[in-house]
Amino acid sequence: MSTEFASKSHAPTEMSLPVITLIIPTHLRKVLLRRAIESINAQAHREKIELIVVSDVQDSETDKVCSDLLSGQDIYIRRNGIAGPAASRNLALKLASGQFVMFLDDDDAWHVGFLEALFNKMPSIQNSLCYFNCTVIKESRPITGPVKLNAVDLDLSQTLNNNIYIKNQVHMSCFLFSRHLLAGLEFDTTMRGYEDWDFTLAVLKRQWALHLPLSCSFVHEVDDATTDRRGSSPGANDSNAILDYLYVYRRHASPSVEIQMKRKLLLDSVGLNIQLELL
């Protein structure tokens, strides 16, 4: 995939390889992207993070945010090709040099102190696949900027189980992936939504995730008319969403008859009668 613009001060040497590569796909969200990057820059041990921001559209204001906030070891790419976070994440994965990989949506952010708490746990993590807690913040997004409405802290320690084969359970920003676990994996660029769920299931087939009781991300959600989330668009919520669910079900076999039954019940609830053996 070609790029229109890419910047990096230097390729990391073996001695300066980052511990974590954090990947942020972005699309015309200068204010929200600034909030996301500022939450990273406020972390202790920031120098151990390689931040890769990939924009899927030409936008001078996004360029400026990255010019203002990214550091020497970071990468900013303005790419060509189809729009969407899947292709942006795939491109960034090819460039990642960290021992671990994390993902963050451009409208989300990290908890203050997350990185320091994580690095205190690093000796026990090694090559594990881990996931953390998060805070879900409801906000409105008028043209003057985001307005926080309420926040709920989520303890995800008992959340991840085989029901993830029915629907997604853990936000992508809550996972810490060992880079070697991601070898050969890509986000599916043909999906209208849920490609992060599909990707997570592919990784979990290789290794199940361990929970660490750390507060990681602020996941911002918008329920009113000011939303610009792709997942809130008609194309992501109508029959295309059902097709994406079926696509995920066919790609990731049910681990038990119980999960098959739950898949069928979910599809029955939206008026889709599918034979149990196909789920």
Secondary structure, 3 states (H helix, E strand, C coil): CCEEEEECCCCCCHHHCCCEEEEEEECCCHHHHHHHHHHHHCCCCHHHEEEEEEECCCCHHHHHHHHHHCCCCCEEEEECCCCCHHHHHHHHHHHCCCCEEEECCCCCEECCCHHHHHHHHHHHHCCCCEEEEEEEEEEECCCCCCEEEEEEEECCCCCCCHHHHCCCCCCHHHEEEEHHHHCCCCCCCCCCCCHHHHHHHHHHHHCCCEEEEEEEEEEEECCCCCCCCHHHCHHHHCHHHHHHHHHHHHHCCCCCHHHHHHHHHHHHHCCCCCCHHHC
